[in-house]
C-alpha cells in the first residue's frame, strides 16, 4: 500500500510536522509519497529519497513540483502540450500537526475531494483541538477532566487559588502555556496566551501529577491499544522537549498500574474514541490523582503517530489503512423541487 | 459588494439550499454570483438571471461553466490557448444547508483557500450540526437544554418514560426524527434514525411546548438581534413545512414575552454565539418550559438566512460582509530545524 503523507501546513507546529513525517521512513514499511503544504498553503511533491529537514528551512522544496487537490487525489499541472498528471497513492496520512491538520481544515478538504485518509474526521478534529470543547465532550461521554474556567479575551479573570496552569484554548505542544503561581504573574501569562488565541482555559496546577499516555485505534469495531507509558516529565513539557518526541522511534517502556487503573484508562480511551474518532490513531494523555483517572488531552495526530508505544505499529497502520470508515451515501433527488414545479404548472 | 452564493452540496438538504439561495434575490440588494455544488461536488457557475429550481432537477445546470477552488477564489479553466479565468466576487455566502455547508466541510475548504465567507467557521459548524456536541457546548457556556440520552448504533436503548423525541445526531430539518409514544414504536423509530446516522439522541417530548426563534449576529463586537418569533407549529415541523420556510421572505410577527424572558432568550443567544460563531448569522430555537429558557437547536445556516426575522436584513448582511473576523497570523519559521542542522554540523 502506497501512503501519501500530507504534512506542514499553516500551524505553530509546522516544523514538528516535518520531523514527524521524516520519522515515518523508519517506522512504516510502505512506499511513501511526501506532499508538503507550505506557509502559503501551496502543496509540493517532495521525492522521498531526497527529503530532509533542511530542504524546508532553506526554501529549496520550491524546486519540486507543485501539486493541486482534485477529486479522489492530487495532480500536477502539465505544460501547454502535456496532460495534467495524477499522483499515484492509495491512502493519505494526514501528519500536519496543530493547525490545518488537527483543527479539521485539512481533514475537511480531504473529505471534500473524496480522498481516503488516516486522521480524525472533521468533528473529531474540532473536539480534540479545542480544549474547551474537549472538556464538554469528555463530560458528555462520562470521562473525568480537571475543573477549569474558560475565558475569552477582554473578560475579567478571577483565580481563587494558585498555582494554576493557563492554556490558550487551541494550541498544542505547550505553546503559550504558563504555570501561574501568583496574581502578579497572571496578567503576563494572559498576555502570552492571548498572543496565540482569543480564549483560554485555566486549571489547577498539580505539581508532580502522575501522567500516563495511551494510544490506540478502532479497526473493524475492535479497539487496538498501545502499551501505557509514563512519559518522562519536567514540570511540564516545553516545546523543545516535546519537539524531540516527534522524531521518536525507539520503543517506550510499559508501565503497569494494576488491573483497576489499567482498565479505567482503557475504558476512558474507549469512551473518548467512541465512533467519533474512527479512521484515526490517537494518543490520550491522562492524569491520575488519588487513584482517579482524568483526561488531560487528546492528541488527534500524535507526534510520529505515537509509533513508539505500539508493539507492531507498521502492521496496525496497514490494518487501519485497509479498513477506513465508509461514508454514508446521501441520495440527492429533486422530489420537492419537482413538486413545486408541478404545482406551478397547474 | 458582490456576493458569491455557494449552495447545493452533498446533503439531505441539497434541495432546500437551492430554494434558499434563489430567495436571496428578493432579499439582498447585492450583485449575486451563483456557484452550485452538485451531488458529485462539481462546482458550476449559474448565471443569476437564468437561475430557477428546474435547472437543477433536470440536470441542465451542467451546460454552464465548471468552476474550481483556488487560493483566494474560484477559476474557470481556459482552453488550450486561453488563460484560466477568475470569478469576480468580494465575499462568499455559504448557503449549503445540512451536510457540506453546515457540518464544517465547506467552511474548512473556504478557509483553506483563504476565501472570505459568511457562515460559521469550522468549529462552530461542528458544534451546531451535531446535536450531541451542541448539548455539551450549551452546558459549557451555561445555557439550559432538555435532558437527553445519547446512543450509538448497536447500543441497547432504554427509555423510562414516553413520549420521547428521537433524533439522528447530525441532520437538520426534521429528517429521520420521530415522536415515540410506546415501546413498540421505539424499534421502528431507531431503524429510521439509523438510516441517516450512526448515533441518536433521545429527549422527553413535551406536547405543545412553546418555541421561540431568535436570529442574530455579532458585528465589531456588538450583537445585532432580530425580533423574537413564535413560529407556527404542527406537532413538530416536518420536512414539507420546513421546506416552505426556506423560501420565506415576508416579515415575521414579533412576540413579546416580557422583559425577563426576552432578556433570557437574548442572553442565551449571546452565550451560544460567544466568539465561536463570529462571521455568521445564526438562528437559535428555544423552548420555554415553566418560565425557563432551553436551547432546542442552533441553525448555523438558517433557511433563507432567517431574513424574515430582521427589520433590515440587507443592511445587516452588508455590515457583516464588510466586518468579517480576521485570522490570527501564524508565523512559520524554521528555528528548530535550523537548530538540529547546526548541531549536526558540529
Interface residues (C-beta under 8 A of the other chain):
Chain A: X10 X11 X12 X14 X15 X16 X18 X19 X39 X40 X41 X42 X53 X54 X56 X57 X69 X71 X80 X99 X100 X103 X104 X105 X106 X107 X108 X109 X111 X112 X113 X114 X122 X123 X126 X127 X130 X132 X133 X135 X136 X137 X139 X140 X150 X152 X153 X196 X197 X198 X199 X240 X243 X274 X275 X328 X330 X332 X333 X334 X335 X336 X337 X338 X340 X341
Chain B: X10 X11 X12 X14 X15 X16 X18 X19 X39 X40 X41 X53 X54 X56 X57 X69 X71 X80 X99 X100 X103 X104 X105 X106 X107 X108 X109 X111 X112 X113 X114 X122 X123 X126 X127 X130 X132 X133 X135 X136 X137 X139 X140 X150 X152 X153 X196 X197 X198 X199 X240 X243 X274 X275 X328 X330 X332 X333 X334 X335 X336 X337 X338 X340 X341
